[in-house]
């Protein structure tokens, strides 16, 4: 019976991500990973890291070298500081079906 609460949690997270919409990505000639992330402040994103790992959460702050995420996907009570040089891609949900 321990699977039912986990299933409900995963279902709730999926629904919340389904309805969460970030700002559309805008690519500028002088753009950088930091500038893309700054425009996503307050929004939920998924970051692909150079190592191949994925980490998602709400962008709180973007500094010179770090991006600070809260409400990590699947780990809502955790926060993360990620080296900007480790980020290879930013993925946002721009519209629903």
C-alpha positions in Angstrom: 0.0 0.0 0.0 3.0 2.3 0.2 2.9 2.7 -3.6 -0.5 4.5 -3.6 0.8 7.6 -1.7 3.8 7.7 -4.1 1.6 7.4 -7.1 -0.7 10.2 -5.9 2.4 12.4 -5.3 3.8 11.8 -8.7 0.3 12.4 -10.3 -0.1 15.7 -8.5 3.4 16.8 -9.5 2.7 15.9 -13.1 -0.6 17.9 -13.1 1.1 20.9 -11.5 3.8 20.8 -14.2 1.2 20.4 -16.9 -0.4 23.7 -15.9 2.8 25.6 -15.1 3.9 27.9 -18.0 7.1 29.8 -18.1 8.0 32.7 -20.3 8.8 31.7 -23.8 12.5 31.4 -24.5 14.0 34.3 -26.4 17.4 33.8 -28.1 19.4 37.0 -28.5 22.6 37.4 -30.5 24.5 38.5 -27.3 22.6 35.9 -25.1 24.2 33.7 -22.4 23.0 31.0 -20.2 22.8 33.5 -17.4 20.6 35.9 -19.4 18.2 33.2 -20.4 17.9 32.1 -16.8 17.4 35.6 -15.5 14.4 36.0 -17.8 13.0 32.8 -16.3 13.2 34.1 -12.7 10.2 33.0 -10.7 9.3 30.3 -13.3 9.8 26.5 -13.2 12.5 25.2 -15.5 14.4 22.0 -16.2 18.1 22.3 -16.5 20.2 19.8 -18.4 23.7 19.6 -17.1 26.9 18.9 -18.9 27.1 15.6 -17.0 23.8 14.5 -18.6 21.8 14.9 -15.4 18.5 16.8 -15.2 17.3 19.0 -12.4 14.1 21.0 -12.3 12.8 23.7 -10.0 11.8 27.3 -9.7 14.5 29.9 -10.6 14.9 32.2 -7.6 18.2 34.0 -8.4 20.9 34.0 -11.0 24.3 35.4 -10.1 27.6 35.7 -11.9 28.5 32.0 -11.5 25.4 30.3 -9.9 21.8 29.7 -10.5 19.7 29.2 -7.4 16.7 26.8 -7.7 14.0 26.2 -5.1 11.0 23.8 -5.0 13.0 21.1 -6.8 10.9 18.8 -8.9 10.4 15.6 -6.9 12.2 17.1 -3.9 10.1 20.2 -3.0 11.7 20.7 0.4 15.2 21.0 -1.1 17.1 23.8 -2.8 20.1 23.8 -5.2 22.9 26.1 -6.3 24.2 25.1 -9.7 27.3 26.3 -11.4 26.3 28.1 -14.6 29.1 26.5 -16.5 27.6 23.1 -15.8 24.3 24.0 -17.5 24.1 22.8 -21.1 20.4 23.5 -21.7 17.3 25.3 -20.2 14.0 23.7 -20.9 10.7 25.5 -20.2 7.1 24.6 -20.8 5.9 27.4 -23.0 2.3 26.3 -23.8 -0.1 23.5 -23.1 -1.7 21.1 -25.5 
